Amino acid sequence: MPSDWIYVDFGLATLAGTGSPYTYWRRPFAIDLSAPFNPTEFFTSKAYVSIGVPESLPATLRGAIWVDEAETIYKQAPNSTRPIDNLLTPIRFGGAFPDSDLWGLNKNGSKNLDLVVRPAEIWTLETVNFTWNKLPPPGGDPVSGVKSGGEAYSSELGFFASGYLSNQTDSKFANWTGGVTEILNALLTYDMANNTFVNKTTPFDTFTLSNLVHVPVGEKGILLSLGGVSIKKGMFNWTFNRYAFCTSVAVASDNSSYNIIIHGGMSMNNLEGFSDTYLLSLPSFEFFELDKGKSNSHRIEHTCHLRKNKLFIIGGRDMSQEDPKWGGWTTGSCDPQGLINILDINTLQWDSTYDPIDAKDYLVHKSIYDVIGGK
């Protein structure tokens, strides 16, 4: 997430109209956080920024979005053009191509989407005028297209932890038919400045659907891998066993604590869904429950983005909505929680609207600093 806007990649959306709900292919867009909006009316607000896509851009799901902090970018907002300092360049890698037959989409590009599975590529989005650029093939260690791993970035480095391979992630696996996949135990490190990869095997079991978190402590920070599932069992049995949740990091003003906010997800235990919000505080490694959630607001496969004290929870689906797949899939009903939900992590209250003037510096909640100290 750049400092004043959120980039939302390709995805699937369910709409309800006069007839039965239907699902369609949602193209990339941005959320301009310098503009107020009501989440229920977001697509008609000034905060909504449409992003065009070239026909050659891979229309993939669940890949990595990394951000280069080295340059100042200019953002073109609706009906105006103005410079915004310290914005960042999104960099896109990996993900899976959707099944074109399932979605009635045409692989030849007649619907302006490129669904032909091919080797992994790196693309950047320039925010002067929201144009895409394909980078030359990266150097360093060889890599394959991969999806559903943990992603994080720091300065000039992007990271992608494990995930899995299939014939929908890379053309080199075209002969993997019948649902054959391979779950990984690797950490990819991408050098954005030099366009090179390092591919290292991890000491863990193979795992996917985890969260990788960069914590900005010290000179370069540390990486934490949280949750996920493996071919054997749920990974990392901490306070709860879950995967497909989202995370963001809030730093205390005095740097005394680095607080990882965890929202939603699901468990391997009877595929139980969650709508609660937890906080893992470092370096104390204490867990705190911030919000119990509601039984009808489960959220899985979503993303979290923190701007000051406002936690934006984007996309995902609830437990009543199936993950679109080949064979036997029926369109789910609309999600009652909507596309965007906002939690104020200072007050621990849910906001029904967003106004940038209400965004304040993050304050560690009293229930937390009474235990861990600091402020």
N, C-alpha and C positions, 0 to 999 in steps of 0.2 A: 504494500500500500504506500504510494507516494504521500507527501505530507498533507496535501489539500484535496486529494481525490482518490477514489477507489476504482480500480479497473476490474471489470467482471468479464470473464472469458466466455467462450461458447458454452451453451448449456441447453437443457430441456425445460420447458415451462408448460404448465397446465392452465388453461383458461376455461371459464364458465361463461356461456352466453345464454341465448334463448333455448338452445337445445342441450344435448349432453355435453359434459366437459370434454375437451380434447387437448392433446399434447402437441406442441410444435417446437421447432428448432429455434432457440433464441441466440441471436448474434451478439458479439461483444458490445459493451457500452461502458460508460464511466459515470460515477456519481461525484458531482462537484460539491465538495463539502464547504465551499464558501457561500452556498446558497441554502436558504431554509427549504424544508419540504415536509409534507405529510406522507408517510410510507404508503398509505392507501391510495394516494394520488400521485405517486412518484413519477410515472411516465408522462405526465402532463405538466410537471414542474420544471423550473429552470435548472434544477440540480441534475436532471437527466441529460446526458451528452451521448448522442449516437456516434458510434465509431464504425466507419466503413471498413470492409474487408476485401482485399483483392481475391480473385478466383483461385490464385495459386497458394493462398494461406491455408495450411492444414487445418481442417475443421475437426480438431481433436478435443477430447474430454479428459479431465483429471490428470493433466500434465503439471509442469512446474511453471510458476511465474516468479522470476527473480528481478531484482531492482538494482540498477547501477547508480551509486550515489556521487559519482565523480563530476557531474555537470549540472548546470542550471538549464532547465527546460522551460519553454513557454507553452502555456496552455490556451487553446482556443475554446472559449465558453460559448453557450448559445447566445446569438445576437450581439456578441462583443468579442474583442480581442484585447487581451491585457497580459503583461508579463507577471508570472508568479515565481518568485525566487525559490531555489532549493527544491524544485521538483525533480523527479527521478525518471529513469528510462526503464519501462518494463521489458523484460527479456523472457521469451517463451520457449519452452522445451518439452518434448515428450507428449504423453497422453495417448488415448486410444481413438481410432477412427470409428464412428458409429456404423452399424450395419445398414447399408444403403437400402437393402430390400425391406428391412423392418420399417424404416421411416419413409419409404416411398420417395427417396431422394435419388437423383441421377448422378452417377459417378462421372459423367462426361462434362460436368460443370454447367449444365443448362439451367440449374437453379443457383448458380453463382457460389457453389460450395465445392471444394476439392475434397472428395472422399476416397480417393485412390490411396490405399495404404502404401507408404514408402519409407525409406530409412529416416532416422531421426534428423531433425533440422533445428537450427536456432534462428529465431526471428526477434527483431526489436520493434517496438512501437515508439515512433518519434511524436511527441506531443505538441510540437509547433502547430501541426495541422492534422494530427492523428493519421500518420502514414506508416505503413509497415515496410520493413526492410529485411530481406533474407541475408544472413551472414554466410561467408564461405564455410565449407565443411571444417569443423573444428579439428585441431591437432591434439596431440597427447595420446592417452589411452583410448582404444576403440570403445564405443558405447552403442547400445541399441535403444530404440524407442521403448519406453517403459511407462506404466501408468500406476496410479494409486499408491505412490510412495509418500514419505514425509518430505516436505520441502521447506527450505529456509534460505536466507541470504544475509550477508554481512559485507559491507564495503564493496570490494571488487569480486567477491566469491559467492557463487550459488551452490547450494547443496541439495541432493536428492537421495533419500535413504530407502533402499530396497524397492518395494513395489513388485509388479509382476509383468511378464512378457506373454504375448499371445500373437496370433496372426492378425489381430487388429491394431497392434502397436508398432510393428515393423515388418516391411515386406520380406525380410530375410527369413521370416517364420511362416511364409505363405502355405507351406505344406503341413502346418500344425492344425489339423482339422478335428472336428468332433469335440471342440471345447478344450483342447490341450493348452495348458498354461504352465509357466514356470515362475514360482515365487523366489525372490532373490534375498540374499543377505549381503548387500553391497552398499557402499556410500560413494556416490558420484560427487566430485568437487569440480565446479566449472569456474575457470579463471576468465572473468568477463573482459578484462583488459587485453588479454592475449588470445582469447578464443580457443582455449585448450581444456581438456578433461583429464582428471585423475580418477581412476576407478579402483577402489580398495575393497577387499572382502572384510566384513565385520565379524566379530567373535560371537554374534548372536545366532539363534535359529533363524531360518528364513521367515520373513514377516512382511506384511502389507497393511494398508489402511492405518498407518501410524501417524503421529504428529512429530515433526522435527522442529525444535525451537532453538533459535539463537538468542542467548542471553548476553547482553552487552556489558559484561564485567571484565575488568582488566584491559589489556592492550588490544586483544583480538576477540575476546568473548569466548563462550563455551557453547557446545551443542548438547541438547538433551533430546533423547528419543523417548516419546511417551506413548503408551498404549499400542494398539494394533493387534493383528491376529497372525498366527503362523499356521503351518500345515499340521502342527501338533496340538497347540493350545493357545489361549490368549496370552499375549506377551505382557510382561511386567505386572505382576500381581501386587499393586499398591493398594490404596484405600478402596478402590473398586477396579474391576476388570472391564475395560471398555475400549472401543475403537470407533472410527468414523466421527470423532468429535472435532471441535476447533479450539485453537489456542491463540492468545495474544500475551504480550509481556508489558507490564506496567512497572516503571522504575520509581522508587521513592525519591523525593526531592533531594535528600541528603545522601543518596546512593547506599543507604544502609540495608535496603532489601530490593530484590528483583522478584516480581510477583507474576507468576504465570497463571493466567485466567483460562479456565477450561469449561467449555459449555457443551451440553448435550452428548450425543453419541449413542452407542448401543453396546450390549453385552452378548457374549457367547452363551450366557445362561438363558435358555429359552428365547433367545433373540429379543431380550428386554430393551426397550428404548428409554432414553433419559431426556429430561428437559431442565435439569438442575444446572447450577453454575458453581464451580469450585475455584479455589485459589491455592496454588502451591507456592509458598514463599521460600526464597533462597536468600542467604545460605542456611537458614534454619531447617529447611525441608519439613516445614509444618503445613498441614492441609487445613483449609477453612471452607466451610460451606457458605457461599454468598447468597444463594437463592435456591429454594427447594424446587421451583418450577411447578408446572401444572401437568396433570395426567393426560391432558388433551393437546399438549404442545411439544411432543417429542421432536427432536431435530437431529438428523444424521446427514453426513456428507455435505456439510455447509462450511463456510469460512468465517473467521472473525477478523475484525480490523479495528484497531484502537486509535482514536484521535483524542488526545488529552484524556478527559474522563468519560468519553462516550465510546461504548463498545458496539460496533455495528456487526450484526449477525446476518450474513447474506446467503440466500438460497438454501439448498438442502431440501430434504423432504421429511415427512413424518412417517411413523411406522405403518400407517394405513396405505401408503403409496408404494407400489411396487417399483423396484429398480427396473427400468425398461430393458428387456432382454428378448432374445429370439424364441418364439414358440410359447403359446399359452399366456401371453401378456395382455392384460386389459388396462385401459386408461384409468388411472386413479382419479379421485375427486380432487377439487381444488384444496390446497392447504389452508386451513382457517387462520394460520399465523401470518400468511403473506410472505412476500419476498424479503423484506427488510424489517428487522427488529432491533431496537436500540436499548441498551442497558447503561444507566448512569452508574459507574463503578465507585463514585464518591458517596452517593446517597443509597445505592443498591435498590433503586427503583427503575421500573421500565417506563420509557418515554413513549408517548403516542405521536409526538412530532419532533422534528429536529430544527434547531435554530443555531447557527454558528456562534451567536453571542452567548449562548448557554454553555459553550465548551470551556471548561476551566482546567487548571493544572490538576494533575492527579494527586489525591491525598490518600494515604494509607488509612483504611478504616480503623476506628478505635478498637473494634473487636479483634483486629489483627495486631496493631502495635502494642496493645496491652499484653500480648503473648510474646511477641518477638522483639519489642523495643523499637527504637528509631522513630521516624515520623513519616 
